[in-house]
Amino acid sequence: MHLVCPSCGSTNRVPDESLRKELSCGTCAAPLMAAEPANLSDAALPKFIAKTELPVLVDFWAAWCGPCKAMAPVFAAAARQLPEVRFVKVDSDAAPVASARYNIRSIPTLVLFKGGAEVARLSGAVPAGQLMTWIQQHLRRGVA
């Protein structure tokens, strides 16, 4: 299994059976499987999506957005509950290239990737139960 470090961008090879353990990046020693969303930049996001073999759920948000602020604790709670999914936050104002590349037209927008490809998208703030159902629905389908 390959996992990209959210801190330094290095690709780490990890045995599948070690995914539930505390893992550190071989380059910078940062946690690879932190149970919280990672903040990524324009430059880091494409590699993280393409090289991380686990599903990646990206929250495109902005600091001035009320619904984004309401969604943040829901997204963080989902990250703690689903360690088999990598959760990432991208500030749309600080990362305009990523927002354009992934065709973000409203925020918050959640985009689920598997194998570097988008498999599902959800726009707008949603309650915790709805978010978990949406993620699990796409994971069960074998799509993600």
C-alpha positions as CSV (number, residue, x, y, z in Angstrom):
1,M,0.0,0.0,0.0
2,H,1.3,3.4,-0.9
3,L,0.5,6.4,1.3
4,V,1.6,10.0,0.6
5,C,2.8,12.0,3.6
6,P,0.5,15.1,4.0
7,S,3.5,17.0,5.5
8,C,6.3,16.5,3.1
9,G,4.7,14.8,0.1
10,S,6.9,11.6,0.2
11,T,5.4,8.4,-1.0
12,N,5.7,5.7,1.7
13,R,5.2,2.0,1.1
14,V,3.3,0.4,4.0
15,P,2.2,-3.2,4.5
16,D,-1.6,-3.5,4.4
17,E,-1.6,-5.2,7.9
18,S,0.1,-2.1,9.4
19,L,-2.6,0.4,8.4
20,R,-4.2,0.3,11.8
21,K,-0.9,1.0,13.6
22,E,0.7,4.3,14.3
23,L,2.7,5.0,11.1
24,S,5.3,7.7,10.5
25,C,6.7,9.1,7.3
26,G,10.1,7.6,6.4
27,T,11.3,11.0,5.3
28,C,10.0,13.5,7.8
29,A,8.6,11.3,10.6
30,A,5.1,13.0,10.5
31,P,2.1,10.8,11.1
32,L,0.8,9.1,8.0
33,M,-2.6,8.0,9.3
34,A,-3.6,10.8,11.6
35,A,-7.2,10.6,12.6
36,E,-7.8,14.2,11.5
37,P,-8.1,15.9,8.2
38,A,-4.8,17.1,6.6
39,N,-4.6,20.6,5.1
40,L,-3.1,20.5,1.6
41,S,-2.0,23.1,-0.9
42,D,-2.3,23.5,-4.6
43,A,1.0,21.8,-5.2
44,A,0.5,18.9,-2.8
45,L,-3.1,17.9,-3.6
46,P,-2.6,16.2,-7.1
47,K,0.2,13.9,-5.9
48,F,-1.6,13.1,-2.7
49,I,-4.7,12.0,-4.7
50,A,-2.8,10.2,-7.4
51,K,-0.4,8.2,-5.2
52,T,-2.4,7.4,-2.1
53,E,-4.0,4.0,-2.6
54,L,-6.7,4.5,0.0
55,P,-9.8,6.5,-0.9
56,V,-9.2,10.2,-0.4
57,L,-12.1,12.6,0.5
58,V,-11.3,16.2,-0.1
59,D,-13.3,19.1,1.5
60,F,-13.0,22.3,-0.6
61,W,-13.8,25.1,1.8
62,A,-13.1,28.8,2.7
63,A,-12.6,30.6,6.0
64,W,-15.3,33.2,5.2
65,C,-18.0,30.5,4.4
66,G,-20.6,29.9,7.1
67,P,-21.7,26.4,5.8
68,C,-18.0,25.4,5.6
69,K,-17.5,26.3,9.2
70,A,-20.6,24.3,10.2
71,M,-19.3,21.4,8.1
72,A,-15.7,21.3,9.6
73,P,-16.5,19.5,12.9
74,V,-18.7,16.9,11.0
75,F,-15.8,16.3,8.5
76,A,-13.3,15.9,11.4
77,A,-15.6,13.5,13.2
78,A,-15.9,11.4,10.0
79,A,-12.1,11.3,9.7
80,R,-11.9,9.8,13.2
81,Q,-14.6,7.2,12.4
82,L,-13.2,6.1,9.0
83,P,-9.5,5.4,9.2
84,E,-9.6,3.6,5.8
85,V,-10.3,6.9,4.1
86,R,-7.8,9.7,4.0
87,F,-9.5,13.1,4.8
88,V,-8.1,16.3,3.3
89,K,-9.1,19.9,3.5
90,V,-8.2,22.4,0.8
91,D,-8.8,26.1,1.4
92,S,-10.2,27.3,-2.0
93,D,-9.0,30.8,-1.5
94,A,-5.4,29.7,-0.8
95,A,-5.5,27.0,-3.5
96,P,-7.2,28.5,-6.5
97,V,-5.4,26.2,-9.0
98,A,-6.8,23.1,-7.2
99,S,-10.3,24.6,-7.1
100,A,-10.1,25.2,-10.8
101,R,-8.5,21.9,-11.6
102,Y,-11.3,20.0,-9.8
103,N,-14.1,22.3,-11.1
104,I,-15.2,23.6,-7.7
105,R,-18.2,25.9,-8.3
106,S,-19.6,26.1,-4.7
107,I,-18.3,25.4,-1.2
108,P,-18.3,23.4,0.8
109,T,-17.8,20.7,-1.8
110,L,-16.6,17.2,-1.0
111,V,-15.0,15.1,-3.7
112,L,-14.2,11.4,-3.2
113,F,-11.2,10.0,-5.1
114,K,-10.0,6.4,-5.6
115,G,-7.0,5.5,-7.7
116,G,-6.6,9.2,-8.6
117,A,-10.0,9.4,-10.2
118,E,-13.1,11.2,-8.9
119,V,-15.8,8.7,-8.0
120,A,-18.4,10.9,-6.1
121,R,-19.1,14.6,-5.3
122,L,-21.3,16.2,-2.7
123,S,-21.9,20.0,-2.4
124,G,-23.3,21.8,0.6
125,A,-23.1,21.3,4.3
126,V,-24.7,18.0,5.5
127,P,-25.3,16.5,8.9
128,A,-23.1,13.8,10.3
129,G,-25.4,11.0,9.6
130,Q,-25.9,12.0,6.0
131,L,-22.2,12.4,5.4
132,M,-21.4,8.9,6.9
133,T,-24.2,7.3,4.8
134,W,-22.9,9.0,1.6
135,I,-19.3,7.9,2.2
136,Q,-20.2,4.3,3.2
137,Q,-22.6,4.0,0.2
138,H,-19.7,4.7,-2.2
139,L,-17.3,2.5,-0.3
140,R,-19.8,-0.4,-0.3
141,R,-20.5,-0.1,-4.0
142,G,-16.9,-1.0,-4.6
143,V,-16.5,2.4,-6.3
144,A,-14.2,3.8,-3.7
